[in-house]
């Protein structure tokens, strides 16, 4: 699963890199920035519609319903009831799943905010549009070996430990960048930090997704993936808000950038609270056994 997630990550960032290069080509051919934005938006819309349309029509195979709607309930009410029942089970017997959701809420909130911080940082360092494009290029290219590195780390350690080490890399690199990048005279050093940010970008999501898939019970992937997706977006507003308030308060931008580390530290704390990775595997096994016994009891009562 780790290799699959890493391969998906590489393909995703390769697509982003190709789009960036095409948009850069448009900017060189068309000097008007407004026209560049229009052409780039048209390109991305056609690009997305083409690939999504092909996937929808030819790659999504028909699947039978995994569960039947209980008698007397609608699709909407059955869904909410199922989510509540699962939450009660998680709260009482598998609280580590909730700690994982909290961890990715804080870590993803900081990581997604990083994309807007980089643009503000390049302005703070007095970088040109070409230098900003180079920064983005370095981050994307560095994400490829980062994804491969995550496979090596997951094989040597485990997905959860890898996730902790990747967040630690985010933390250390951001602290170092905040200390070193004090003004336009230090802007050339930003490219070095971008390499490590790119490595962290590439390794983050393969380790995160693999840890998640090792925890959840089979047959409930869609239900838990919905909570996973919600968690990755739940706190994206908070680091942006803190960063913006600090920036508007005339706090030097390199120090405002360090505020992102608060969320990374909290994310690591929640991961540590979860306990060893081996315990997560054991919890999943017991969860599956419990679900099987409940299903057998239900079928017996129906008979």
N, C-alpha and C positions, 0 to 999 in steps of 0.2 A: 504494500500500500504506500509505503514511503517513496519508493521509486516512481510509482504512478503519479503521486502528488507532485514530486519534483519535476517530472516530465511535463505535466500540465502547466506548472509554474513557468518553466522555460518557454513553452509554446506561447503562453499568455504574454510574457514580457518581450518575446521576439516579435509578436504582433504589434505591441506598443512601440518597439524600436523601429519597425518598418514604417509605421504611421508617422513617427517623429521625423524620420529621414525624408519621407515624401512631403511632409509639411515644410520641412526646411528647404527642400527643393523649390516648393511653391514660393516661399519667401524670397529666394534669390531671383526667381523669374519675375515675380510681381512685387514691386517695391512698395506699393500702397498697403499699409498694415490692415486697413479695413477690408480690402479685397482679399488679402491673404486669409483673414479670419473667415470670410464667406466661403472661399474655395475649400478651405480646410474643413469647415463644418459640413459642406456638401459631400466631400470625400468620405468623412467619417460616417455620415448617415448612410451613404450608399454601401460602404464597406460593411457596416454592422447589419444592415438590412439583408445584404446578400448572404452572409455567413449564417445569420440567424434563420433566414428563410429556408436555406438549404438544410440546416439541421432540423428544423421543425418538420419539414416535408419528408425527409429521407432517413434521418438518423434516430428519431424518437420512435422506438418500437412500441406496439400496442402491449399494454400490460393489464391483466385482470386486477380487479379490486383486491387489495390485501385484506380488507375487513368488510364486514357487512354492517349496515346501519341498524342499530338496535330498534326493535319495534316501539313505536310511539315517539321516536325522535327524528328530527330532521338532520340534514347534513351539517348545518351550522351548529345546532345545539349539541350534536354528537361530538363534533370536533372540540368545542369548548369543554365539554364534560371529560373527554379523553385527556386533554391537556391538564385539567385540574387533577384528575386521578394520577397522572404521571408525576405531576409536581408533588403530590402528597407522598408518593412512593420514593421519589428522589429525596425529599426533605427528611423522611423517616429512616431510610435505609441506605441511600446513595448520595449523601450530601456532597461528596467530592465532585459530582457533576455540576452542582451549583457553584462551587468554588472555581471550577474551570470556566464556566460562563462569565463569572465576575472577572477572572483573570484576562480573558480575551477582550472583554469590554474595555478594560483600562489600557491594555497594551495596544489594541487596535485603534482606540481613540487617539493615542499619542502618535502611532505610526502614520495614520491617515493625515493627521494634522501636519506631520513633517513635510508633506508635499507643498502645502501653502507656506510653511515657514521657509522653505528653501527659496521660494520666489522673493519673499521679503528679505531674506539674508543676502541674496545677490544684489538687491538694490542697496542694502546697507554697505556692502563691500564695493559698490560702484561698478558692478559688472555690466557689460553691454549685453544686448540681446543674443549675440553670437556666443558669448561666454556662458550665458544662461542655458542655451541649447547644448553647449558642451558639458555643462554640469549634469543635465538630464541624461545626456548620452552616456556619460561615465557611470551614472547610477544604474541605468538599464543594462549596460554591457556587463557590469560587475555582478548583477543579479544572477547571470547564468552560472558562473562558478559557485556562487552562493547556494544555488539550488542543488548543485552537485555535492557541495560540501555538506549540506544537510543530510544527504544519503550516507556519507562516510560517518558522520557524527551519530546518526541514528543506529547504524550497524555497530559502532563501537560502544555506544552508551545505550540510550533508548529515546523514543520520541519526546517524552516529557523532559528529560534532562537536557536534550538538545534545545527544546523550546526555552528552557531557563537560560542556557548559555547564550542563545541568540539575543534574548532580551537584555542580558548583561552586556553583550557587544553594543547594542543600541545605546545603552546607558553610558558606557565608558567612552564611546566615540563622540557622543553628544556633549558630554562634559568637557572632553579635550577640545572639541571644536569651539565651544563657548568660551574657553580660556584663551585659545590661540587666535581666533578670528575676531580681532578687535577693531578692524577698520580696513579701508581700501588697500593699505600697504601690505596686508596679510592675505589678500584674496587668492594668491597662487597656491597657498596651502589648502584652500578649500577643496581642490581636486583630489588631494590625498584622502581627506575625510570622506569625500564622495565615494571613493573606492570601497571603504569599509561600510558606509551606509548601504551601498549596493549589495555587498555580500550579505548584510543583515536582511535586506529586502528579499533577496533570493532564498534565504534559509528560513525566514519566518513562517510562511504559510504552509510549506510541506510538513514541517515539524508540528505546527498547530493542528492542521487537518488530520495528520496521522495519529496524534494523541487522541483527538476527538473520536476517530473511528474505532480506536482500540477500547473505548470506554462504553459506547452505547450498545444496547441489546439489538440483536438482529430482528428485523421485521418492523422496527420503529424508526428507521433511518430518516424518513421524510419528516416525521414529527420532531425529532431532535435537531435536524438540520434547520428547521424553521426557527427554533430557539437559538441555534448557533448564529444564523444570519442576523437575527435581531440583536444578539449580544455584540456582534462586531460593529454595529451601527449605533448602539444605545448611547455611548458617551462621546461620540465624535465632536459634539458641540462644545464640550467642556474645555479641552485643551485649547481649542481655537479661541474661546471666550477669554480664558486666562491670558493667553498670548496677546490678544488684541488689547485687553485692558492695560497690560504692562507696557505694550508698545505705545499706546495713546498717552500713557502717563510719563512718557519721555525716559523710560528705563532703557538703557542700551540694549539693542536687539539681541546681542549675543547672550546676555543674561536672561532676557525673556525666553530665549530658546531653551534654556536650561530648565524652565518650568515643565517641559515635557517629561523630564525624568521623574517627576513626582508620580506620574501615572505608571511609568515603567517599574518603579520600586513596588508600588501597590500590586501590580500584576505578578511580580515574582513572589511576593508574600502569599498571595492566594495559591499560586502553584505549589509553594512549599507546604501550605496547609493541607493540600490534597493528599500528601503522603507519598510513599514510594510507588513507582510505576507498576511493580509487581502486584501491589494491593489493588490497583485499578483493574488489572486483568482478572484477579480473583473475584472482585466484586461483579464483573461482567459475567463470569461463569455462574456465580450464585444467582444473579439476576435472571439469567436464561433458564436455570433449573426451576426457579420460583415461578416464572411465567409459564413454563411447561406444565407444572403441577396445577396452576390456576386454570389453564386451558382444559386439562383433563377433567378437572372437577366441574367446570362449566358444561362440558359435553355430556358428562354423566348425569348432571341434573336435568339437562334438556331431554335426555332419554327417559 
